[in-house]
Amino acid sequence: MNKLLTGFISLLLLGAGVAWAHDDSDDDHGGAVRRFVTLPDGLRFPEGITANPATGEIYVANFDGGNQNKLLRYSHHGQLLAARDFGFTPLLGLEFDRANRKVYVLNVGDFTGVPGVESKIQRIAAHFNGSTLIEDVLVIPVVGAPGDRTVVKGDGSADVIKFGVNARVPNAMAFDSHGNLYISDSFQGAIFRIDNVAGCVAPHCVATLVSHDPLLATPGFPPFGANGLAVSDDGKSLFIANTGDDRILKLDLTKPALSTGAVGVFAESINGADGIVFDRHGRLWVCANQNDEVVALNEKGRVVVRLGRFEGIGHDGAPKGLLFPASPVIVGDEMFVTNLAIPLTDAVGDEPEEDVKRWTVSRIKLPGL
């Protein structure tokens, strides 16, 4: 594990941070960006987000290993309806099962370093309260790092990248129209699928390894490979963000699992491509977490819209606009985005995330065509 990653995980596990009380009195005015909610006192680093389209309720989870990690349920107007404690294990992606009204949660137990605490998929009833049962679905399989990646350069020479892995890091999920659940693993460079996930009960749930391609891993920064997921409307393609490589990838789902050449590059140079989601116009929205913006891609992978920017830290210690936007969800014509706002480097004083004292979720009105 390299020094950067070690420092990053140490920050997650050992950092204590200051948390301030909930206060939405000072809305942000970053173009189309507004503050939706401020996290409750004691919670920081909101990462995963999903929504119940029938009610407009928004679900948010935080990624703060060693400290408080909770799943929060908000009304469409930003009222906190419920909070469910997940303990000291950090949480990443969330996904909503419309057919069965469950929220799926990715729990990165491997980041704790505690023996017996493993990375897994969990679920909980959508209308949960503080004591609702959290159900384990599946422990993420160990498949190791993908094979080497060969990068051919303009002079005809080639670099060979070897990947390593010490943790299972399930990061994002997406349902297809048949109720099958796809899961990305950022460190193992893998895509898994659980068929008819609502019909399986642990320990009988099975994860199929769909892809273990070198393009799904990264030597880049931030040190997360396969991340955000989105299934095309026709169900033939799975779009995958690779954060460290600044790419959106496209996996051909019509090919058999583990097919050579099934993964290709759809879009390049999206700085810190993180969570992704399609809107009703067919645009693929991407959180560019290192550029503090969200961008929309057309069917060719071209950026056609850019929204948001970082506008400093407000008087209450919260970011104005977007700061390290991590995950999006769309309800109607609005996008809700988590501002992870987590410092990643060892240097002191070089990141605005270091100055954040309160953590937020933003709300963005999406433009039409």
C-alpha positions as CSV (number, residue, x, y, z in Angstrom):
1,M,0.0,0.0,0.0
2,N,1.6,3.3,-1.1
3,K,2.3,6.2,1.2
4,L,-0.6,8.3,-0.2
5,L,-3.1,5.6,0.3
6,T,-1.8,4.8,3.7
7,G,-2.1,8.4,4.7
8,F,-5.6,8.6,3.3
9,I,-6.9,5.6,5.2
10,S,-5.2,6.8,8.3
11,L,-7.1,10.1,8.0
12,L,-10.3,8.2,7.7
13,L,-9.7,5.9,10.6
14,L,-8.1,8.3,13.1
15,G,-9.3,11.8,12.3
16,A,-11.7,13.3,14.7
17,G,-12.7,16.6,13.2
18,V,-15.0,19.3,14.5
19,A,-18.7,18.9,13.8
20,W,-21.2,21.8,14.1
21,A,-24.9,22.0,14.6
22,H,-27.3,21.7,11.7
23,D,-28.0,25.1,10.1
24,D,-29.4,25.9,6.6
25,S,-29.9,29.6,7.1
26,D,-27.2,30.6,4.7
27,D,-28.0,29.1,1.3
28,D,-25.2,28.9,-1.3
29,H,-25.5,30.7,-4.6
30,G,-23.1,29.0,-6.9
31,G,-25.0,29.5,-10.2
32,A,-27.5,26.7,-10.3
33,V,-26.2,25.2,-7.0
34,R,-28.0,25.6,-3.7
35,R,-27.4,24.0,-0.3
36,F,-30.0,21.3,0.3
37,V,-29.0,20.2,3.8
38,T,-26.2,20.4,6.3
39,L,-25.3,17.2,8.0
40,P,-26.2,16.8,11.7
41,D,-23.7,17.5,14.4
42,G,-21.0,14.9,14.6
43,L,-21.2,13.7,11.0
44,R,-18.8,14.5,8.2
45,F,-17.8,13.4,4.7
46,P,-21.1,12.7,3.0
47,E,-20.5,10.3,0.1
48,G,-23.3,8.0,-1.0
49,I,-26.7,9.2,-2.0
50,T,-29.9,7.8,-3.5
51,A,-33.6,8.7,-3.6
52,N,-37.1,7.2,-3.4
53,P,-38.7,8.5,-6.6
54,A,-42.2,7.9,-5.3
55,T,-41.8,10.1,-2.3
56,G,-38.8,12.3,-3.2
57,E,-37.1,11.3,0.0
58,I,-33.3,11.6,-0.2
59,Y,-30.9,9.1,1.5
60,V,-27.3,10.1,2.4
61,A,-24.5,8.1,4.0
62,N,-21.1,9.2,5.2
63,F,-17.6,7.8,4.7
64,D,-15.7,8.4,8.0
65,G,-13.9,5.2,9.2
66,G,-13.4,5.1,12.9
67,N,-16.0,7.7,13.7
68,Q,-19.7,8.0,13.3
69,N,-21.2,6.6,10.2
70,K,-24.9,6.9,9.6
71,L,-27.6,6.5,6.9
72,L,-29.8,9.6,6.9
73,R,-33.3,9.9,5.4
74,Y,-34.5,13.4,4.4
75,S,-37.8,14.7,3.0
76,H,-37.7,16.3,-0.4
77,H,-37.7,19.6,1.5
78,G,-34.7,18.8,3.6
79,Q,-36.3,17.7,6.8
80,L,-34.3,15.0,8.6
81,L,-36.8,12.1,9.0
82,A,-34.5,9.4,10.4
83,A,-30.9,8.4,11.1
84,R,-29.6,4.8,11.4
85,D,-26.3,4.2,13.0
86,F,-23.8,1.9,11.2
87,G,-21.0,2.3,13.7
88,F,-17.3,2.8,12.9
89,T,-17.2,1.3,9.4
90,P,-17.2,3.8,6.6
91,L,-20.0,3.7,4.0
92,L,-19.7,4.4,0.3
93,G,-22.4,3.9,-2.4
94,L,-26.2,3.7,-1.9
95,E,-28.8,2.4,-4.3
96,F,-32.6,2.4,-4.0
97,D,-34.7,-0.7,-4.9
98,R,-37.9,0.7,-6.2
99,A,-39.7,-2.6,-6.6
100,N,-39.1,-3.7,-3.0
101,R,-38.6,-0.3,-1.2
102,K,-35.2,-1.1,0.2
103,V,-32.0,1.0,0.4
104,Y,-28.8,-0.9,-0.4
105,V,-25.6,0.2,1.3
106,L,-21.9,-0.5,0.6
107,N,-20.0,-1.0,3.9
108,V,-16.2,-0.8,3.5
109,G,-15.3,-2.9,6.6
110,D,-11.8,-3.7,5.1
111,F,-10.8,-0.1,5.7
112,T,-11.0,-0.5,9.5
113,G,-8.3,-3.1,9.7
114,V,-10.2,-4.9,12.4
115,P,-10.1,-8.7,12.0
116,G,-13.4,-10.2,11.1
117,V,-14.9,-6.8,9.9
118,E,-15.3,-7.2,6.2
119,S,-16.5,-5.2,3.2
120,K,-20.0,-6.1,2.4
121,I,-23.4,-5.1,0.9
122,Q,-26.2,-4.4,3.3
123,R,-29.9,-3.3,2.9
124,I,-32.5,-1.7,5.1
125,A,-36.2,-0.9,4.7
126,A,-36.7,2.5,3.0
127,H,-39.0,3.8,5.8
128,F,-36.3,3.0,8.4
129,N,-36.0,4.6,11.8
130,G,-33.1,4.5,14.4
131,S,-33.6,0.9,15.3
132,T,-34.7,-0.8,12.0
133,L,-32.9,-4.0,11.2
134,I,-29.8,-3.8,8.9
135,E,-29.6,-6.9,6.8
136,D,-26.3,-8.3,5.5
137,V,-26.6,-9.4,1.9
138,L,-23.2,-10.4,0.8
139,V,-19.5,-10.2,1.8
140,I,-17.5,-8.9,-1.2
141,P,-15.5,-11.7,-2.8
142,V,-11.7,-11.6,-2.8
143,V,-10.5,-11.7,-6.4
144,G,-7.3,-9.7,-6.1
145,A,-5.9,-7.2,-8.5
146,P,-6.5,-7.4,-12.3
147,G,-3.8,-8.2,-14.7
148,D,-1.1,-5.8,-16.0
149,R,-2.1,-2.9,-18.1
150,T,0.1,-2.1,-21.1
151,V,0.1,1.6,-22.2
152,V,1.6,2.2,-25.7
153,K,3.1,5.7,-26.1
154,G,3.5,7.9,-29.1
155,D,7.1,6.9,-29.7
156,G,6.1,3.2,-30.0
157,S,7.5,2.3,-26.5
158,A,5.2,0.9,-23.9
159,D,4.7,1.1,-20.1
160,V,3.5,-1.8,-18.1
161,I,1.4,-1.0,-15.0
162,K,1.2,-3.7,-12.3
163,F,-1.7,-3.3,-9.7
164,G,-1.7,-4.3,-6.1
165,V,-4.6,-4.6,-3.7
166,N,-4.9,-4.9,0.1
167,A,-8.6,-4.2,0.5
168,R,-12.0,-4.8,-1.0
169,V,-13.6,-1.4,-1.7
170,P,-17.1,-1.7,-3.0
171,N,-17.9,1.8,-4.2
172,A,-21.1,2.1,-6.3
173,M,-24.2,0.2,-7.4
174,A,-26.7,0.2,-10.2
175,F,-29.8,-1.9,-10.9
176,D,-30.8,-3.1,-14.3
177,S,-34.4,-3.5,-15.4
178,H,-34.4,-7.1,-14.3
179,G,-33.6,-6.4,-10.7
180,N,-30.0,-7.5,-11.0
181,L,-27.5,-5.4,-9.0
182,Y,-24.1,-4.3,-10.3
183,I,-21.3,-3.4,-7.9
184,S,-18.0,-1.7,-8.6
185,D,-14.8,-2.5,-6.5
186,S,-12.4,0.4,-6.8
187,F,-9.3,-1.4,-5.5
188,Q,-9.8,-4.9,-6.9
189,G,-10.6,-3.4,-10.3
190,A,-13.8,-5.4,-10.6
191,I,-17.5,-5.4,-11.5
192,F,-19.8,-7.9,-9.7
193,R,-23.4,-8.7,-10.3
194,I,-26.0,-10.2,-8.0
195,D,-28.9,-11.7,-9.9
196,N,-32.4,-11.0,-8.5
197,V,-30.8,-9.5,-5.4
198,A,-34.1,-8.9,-3.7
199,G,-34.9,-12.6,-3.8
200,C,-31.7,-13.7,-2.1
201,V,-31.0,-14.0,1.6
202,A,-27.5,-14.2,3.1
203,P,-25.5,-16.4,3.1
204,H,-27.1,-17.7,-0.1
205,C,-26.6,-14.6,-2.2
206,V,-24.0,-15.1,-5.0
207,A,-21.8,-12.5,-6.7
208,T,-20.9,-13.1,-10.3
209,L,-17.6,-11.5,-11.5
210,V,-18.6,-9.7,-14.6
211,S,-15.4,-7.9,-15.4
212,H,-11.9,-7.9,-13.9
213,D,-10.2,-5.7,-16.5
214,P,-7.0,-3.6,-16.0
215,L,-9.0,-0.5,-17.1
216,L,-11.0,-0.8,-13.9
217,A,-8.0,-0.2,-11.7
218,T,-5.8,2.9,-11.5
219,P,-2.3,4.1,-10.5
220,G,-3.7,7.6,-10.4
221,F,-5.2,10.1,-8.0
222,P,-7.5,10.0,-6.1
223,P,-6.5,6.3,-5.7
224,F,-9.9,4.8,-6.6
225,G,-10.5,2.9,-9.9
226,A,-13.9,1.5,-10.8
227,N,-16.4,3.9,-9.1
228,G,-19.8,5.3,-10.2
229,L,-22.1,3.0,-12.2
230,A,-25.0,3.6,-14.6
231,V,-26.9,1.2,-16.8
232,S,-28.0,2.3,-20.3
233,D,-31.7,2.5,-21.0
234,D,-31.5,-0.5,-23.4
235,G,-29.7,-2.5,-20.7
236,K,-26.8,-3.3,-23.1
237,S,-24.1,-1.2,-21.6
238,L,-22.8,-0.4,-18.1
239,F,-21.0,2.9,-17.8
240,I,-18.3,3.1,-15.1
241,A,-16.3,6.0,-13.7
242,N,-12.6,5.4,-13.1
243,T,-11.7,8.2,-10.7
244,G,-7.9,8.0,-10.7
245,D,-7.7,7.7,-14.5
246,D,-10.2,10.6,-15.0
247,R,-12.2,8.4,-17.4
248,I,-15.7,7.1,-18.0
249,L,-15.6,3.5,-19.3
250,K,-18.2,1.5,-21.1
251,L,-18.8,-2.2,-20.5
252,D,-20.6,-4.2,-23.2
253,L,-23.2,-6.3,-21.2
254,T,-24.2,-8.3,-24.3
255,K,-20.8,-10.1,-24.1
256,P,-20.2,-13.0,-21.7
257,A,-18.7,-12.2,-18.3
258,L,-15.0,-11.7,-18.3
259,S,-14.9,-11.3,-22.1
260,T,-11.6,-9.7,-23.4
261,G,-12.2,-6.3,-24.9
262,A,-15.7,-5.8,-23.3
263,V,-14.4,-2.7,-21.5
264,G,-13.5,0.4,-23.5
265,V,-13.0,4.1,-22.9
266,F,-16.1,6.3,-23.4
267,A,-14.7,9.7,-22.2
268,E,-11.4,11.1,-21.1
269,S,-10.0,13.9,-19.0
270,I,-12.8,14.3,-16.4
271,N,-10.9,15.4,-13.4
272,G,-11.7,12.9,-10.7
273,A,-14.7,11.2,-12.3
274,D,-16.8,9.9,-9.4
275,G,-20.5,9.2,-9.2
276,I,-22.6,9.1,-12.4
277,V,-26.3,9.1,-13.3
278,F,-28.4,9.4,-16.5
279,D,-31.1,12.1,-16.8
280,R,-34.3,11.8,-18.7
281,H,-32.7,13.4,-21.8
282,G,-30.1,10.7,-22.0
283,R,-27.2,12.8,-20.7
284,L,-24.7,11.1,-18.4
285,W,-23.9,13.4,-15.5
286,V,-20.6,12.9,-13.8
287,C,-19.3,14.3,-10.5
288,A,-15.8,15.7,-11.3
289,N,-14.6,15.6,-7.7
290,Q,-11.2,17.2,-8.4
291,N,-12.7,20.0,-10.5
292,D,-15.6,20.8,-8.0
293,E,-18.2,20.6,-10.7
294,V,-20.7,18.2,-12.4
295,V,-20.6,17.7,-16.1
296,A,-23.0,16.2,-18.6
297,L,-21.8,13.9,-21.4
298,N,-23.8,13.3,-24.6
299,E,-24.1,10.0,-26.4
300,K,-20.6,10.5,-27.9
301,G,-18.9,11.1,-24.6
302,R,-18.5,14.8,-25.2
303,V,-19.0,17.3,-22.3
304,V,-22.1,19.4,-23.2
305,V,-22.9,21.0,-19.8
306,R,-20.8,22.1,-16.8
307,L,-22.4,23.1,-13.6
308,G,-21.1,24.3,-10.2
309,R,-17.9,25.5,-8.8
310,F,-16.2,26.0,-5.4
311,E,-16.8,29.5,-4.0
312,G,-15.0,29.4,-0.7
313,I,-15.9,28.5,2.9
314,G,-18.9,30.3,4.4
315,H,-19.1,31.9,7.8
316,D,-20.5,28.8,9.3
317,G,-17.6,26.6,8.1
318,A,-19.5,25.0,5.2
319,P,-18.4,25.0,1.6
320,K,-20.2,27.3,-0.8
321,G,-21.1,25.7,-4.1
322,L,-19.4,22.3,-4.7
323,L,-16.4,20.9,-2.9
324,F,-15.3,17.4,-3.8
325,P,-18.7,16.4,-5.2
326,A,-18.9,12.7,-4.9
327,S,-22.2,11.2,-5.7
328,P,-25.4,12.4,-7.6
329,V,-29.0,11.4,-7.7
330,I,-31.8,12.9,-9.8
331,V,-35.4,13.4,-8.7
332,G,-37.5,15.0,-11.4
333,D,-35.4,17.9,-12.9
334,E,-33.2,18.3,-9.8
335,M,-29.9,16.7,-9.0
336,F,-28.7,16.2,-5.4
337,V,-25.0,16.0,-4.9
338,T,-22.9,15.0,-1.8
339,N,-20.0,17.3,-1.0
340,L,-17.5,14.9,0.4
341,A,-15.0,17.7,1.1
342,I,-12.3,15.4,2.4
343,P,-8.6,16.3,2.3
344,L,-6.5,13.7,0.6
345,T,-2.9,14.8,0.7
346,D,-0.3,14.7,3.5
347,A,0.6,18.3,3.1
348,V,-0.9,20.8,5.5
349,G,-2.6,24.0,4.4
350,D,-2.8,23.2,0.6
351,E,-6.5,22.0,0.4
352,P,-9.7,24.0,1.1
353,E,-11.2,20.8,2.5
354,E,-9.0,21.3,5.5
355,D,-11.0,24.4,6.5
356,V,-14.4,22.7,6.3
357,K,-16.2,22.4,9.7
358,R,-19.7,21.5,8.4
359,W,-20.6,19.2,5.6
360,T,-23.4,19.6,3.1
361,V,-25.5,18.2,0.3
362,S,-26.2,20.4,-2.7
363,R,-29.3,20.8,-4.9
364,I,-29.0,21.7,-8.6
365,K,-31.8,22.6,-11.0
366,L,-30.9,20.7,-14.3
367,P,-31.1,22.6,-17.6
368,G,-33.3,21.3,-20.4
369,L,-32.1,20.6,-23.9
